[in-house]
Amino acid sequence: MVFTNNSNEILQIYDLNPSNSDVIFDVNKTDLTFIWNTGENMEILVDKTLFKLKKNQIIFLTEFHKIDSIDFETARMIRFNQPFFCIINHDNEVGSKGLLFFGASDIPVVTIDGSMVREFDISWEIFCLEMQKVDILQRDMLQSLLKRMLILSVRILRQSNNFNKLENSQSDIIREFNYLVESHFTEHHDVAFYASQLNKSPKTLSNLFSIVSQRAPLNIIHDRIMMHARKQISYSNLSIKEIAYELGYDNIQTFSRFFKSKEGISPAHYRKKALELVA
């Protein structure tokens, strides 16, 4: 089911099975997607990284993630574009920026435990009913239902990654750091830049991240650079030199050393292996 209007606002919700799974790959500019596995198991390959989802786990993706393949029994998908609901402008309402979407750390996967399944099911059922109505209040109702599902997901994610050990102001710093890295990783590779943007010291950031993550801020920056590098090497026709420049490296040797230190092989060797997998 699809909601759209003259303002190019789009919201899509689907009960998925292998016969209609093609819609999963039809991603447009500014689209945000969450896929809720309702079958026993799901294997979804995103940017050549395999995620194995159990029943009632949800994966959150942006337009910048490429879904290579998916194997599942049944699932539910919600996809919306920025004109319909901008999570940046509405962050004070749902708190998902830097957590569910546009977080530099990882692709988030939320696990709905038994006590929460009914809440998500009810939201889905009302979603389906509201998509069939046509009146001047439909958009507002759909936005409210979307916000409810996002808030439910944020609550679970915050509890599962120790965010509940932080004060709200501290968790906001981490979310904002993640968002800033997502926005500037091609230009700024040092923690000092992000710390200055947040009016904090690098040491303060390290201390906060030690509470909620096993990765230090610098590792998060490097991982985001590598994620983009792998994607461009695997899917684009850009030369290694062009990819290095795109990622803020003026010197291809510096980029190659960085890539090899993280991946274990050179960018050229990585591209060769990726082409062999496609052939």
N, C-alpha and C positions, 0 to 999 in steps of 0.2 A: 504494500500500500504506500502511496506517495502523496504527500501534501506539497503543493507549490502555489505561488501566487505571482502577481505582476511585479513584485519587488525582487524576484529571483530567490525567494526564500524556499528552501527545499528541506523536507524531512521525509525520510524513508524508513519504514519498518517492515521486516520480512520474517516469516516463519520459514526457515531454510531446511532443505534436504538436498542430497546430491543432484536431483533433477533440476533445481533452480539456482544452483550455486554460482552460476555465471555472474549474477549481480554483485557478488563479493568483489570481483575484480574491476568493476566499473566505477573507479574513483575519480572524482573531479576536483578542481582547484578549491581549496579551503575546506574540503570534506573532512569530517571527523567521524570515526566509526567505532562502535563497540560490538563485539561478537560474543554472544553468550552461548556456551556449549550446553545443550540440554540432552545430548546423547551421552553414552558411557565414556567415550574417548574422542578426542580431536587432535589431529596433528596439523599444524599450520606452519608453513615455512615463510618467514618474513625476512626479506633482505638476506636470504641464504642462512638464516638462523632458525632452527627448528624449535617450536614450542609445542609441548604436549599438555593439552588441557584435559582435566577430568570433568566429570559432570558438575554443572553449576559453577564453572569458572568463566570469567569474562576477560577478554583481552581488548586493550584500548589502542587504537591506531590513528595516525594522522595521514594527511595526503602525502607526506614525505616517506612513508613506509610502503615498500613494494611487497605485495602478497604474491609469492611465487607459486604456491600450491596449497591446497587444503584437502584434508581427508576427514570426514565426519559422518555421523548418522543424522542428527538433527541439531538445529541451532536457531537462535534468534539474533537478528541484527538490527541495530539502529544506526542510521547514518544521517548526519545533518551538516549543512554548510554554514559558513560564518554569517551570511545575511540572516539566516533563521535564528541562530543563537551564537553570539560571540563570547566564548568563555573568558577572553581577556577582559572585555568590558563588564562582564557579569561576575568577575571573580569574587567580589565581596558577597555574592549570593550563594555560590556553590563551592568555592575554594578548590577548584580542580586544576587551575593553571600550575604547571610545574609538578603535578602529581599524576593525574590521569592523562593529561595531554601536555605536550611541549615540555616534557621533563627530560633532561639530558642523561639521567642515570640509566634507566632501563625501559623497555616496553612493559608497561604495568599489566599485571594479571591479578585480578581480584577473585577471591574464593568466597562464594556465598555459603555460609554454613547453614545447618538445618533450621536454626531459629529465624533466619532471614529470608529463606526461600519464598515463603508465603508473601512477604512484603513485595518482593520483586515480581512474583506471579500476579499479584493484584494490580501493580502498576502496569504490567504488560497487558493484562486484560482490559483495563480502562483505556490504555493507549489504542488498542485495536478498535474498541467501540467509538472512541472519539475521532479516529481517522475516517470513519464512515459518515460523520456528521458534517454538514456544510452550513455554517452561519458565521456571523461577524465575530463571534467569540472563539471560534475553533482554534485559531493561531495561538491565542493567549492560553487556552487550556492545554494545548499540545506543548507549549513552552514550559508550563508549570509541571507537566508530567515528566518532561525531559529533565528538568532541574531536580525533581524528586529522585529520579534514578541516579543522577550524577551525585547527589548528596549522599544517598545510601552507599554508593560505591566508594566515595571519599572517606566516609566513616570507617568502612571495613579496612581500607588501605592504611589509614592513619593508625588503626589499632594493630595492624599486622607488622608494621615496620617501626615500631617504637616511637612514633610521633606523639603518642599520648604521654611520653615522658618529658616532652618539651612544653614550654609556655607557648601560647598562640603566636606571640611576637617572634619567638625563636623558630617555630615551624614555618612562619611566613618568610623568614630569611632564607631558609633552605629551599622553599618553593621558588622564591624569586631568583636565587642562585641558579637553580635548574633551568628556569626560563631564560635567564640572561645567557647562560652557556648555549642553549638551543639557538638563541638569536645571534650570538657573536663568536661562535667557535671557529669560524673561518678567518676571523681577524685577530682574535686575542687568545693566546695559548697559555697565559700565565694567570695564576690565582690572584695576583696583586690587582689586576685590572678589575676583576669581579668584586673583590673585597672593597675596592675604592668606590665602585658603583653602589655598593650597599652600605657605605660608611662604616665598614667594619675592618678589622685587621685580618690578615690571612690566618693568624693563629686562632682567632675567634671562630672563623669558618671551620677550621680543622677540628676544633673541640666540639662544635655542634654536630658535624658529620660523624664523628666518632660514636655518638650516641645512637644514631639511626642507621648507620651504614658501615660496612667493612671497607668501603672505598673512600679515600681521601679526595678532597676537591680537585686536586691535580689529576688524579686517576680518572675522575668523571670527565674532565675536559679532554683528556687523551682518548678515552673510550669513545667520546662523541666524534672526535676527529677521525678515529679509525672506522667507526660505523659508516661515515660518509665516504671515506676513502675506499672501503671495500665495495660499497654500492657503486661508486663511479667507475672503479676498475672493472667490476663485473658486468655492468649494464650499459655504460656509455662508450662512445667512440673516441673520447678525449684521450690524448696522449698522457703518459705518466707525468710529463713535465707540466702539461696544462692542469692536471688534477692537483699537482703540488702547488701550483700558483693559485688555483681556486681556493685551496685550503690555507693560504697565507704564507706559503714557503717560497721564498725567492730563489732558493737553491735546491735543485732536484736531489742533490746528494744528501742534504740534510733531511729532506722528506723521506728518502729511501732508507736512510739509517734509522729514522724514527719508526717507519713502517715495519722494517725487519725486526727491530727490537721488540715490537708488540706481537707481530704475526709469526715470526720465525723464518719467514722467507721474504724475498724482495718483492716489490710491487709487480715487476715484470713476470716473475715466477707465479705470483698469485693470479695474474690475468691469464697466464697460460693454463693453469689448472682449472680456472673457471670456464674457459673456452672448451677444454676437454670434457667437462661435465655436460655441456650443452650439446656437443657433437654426438 
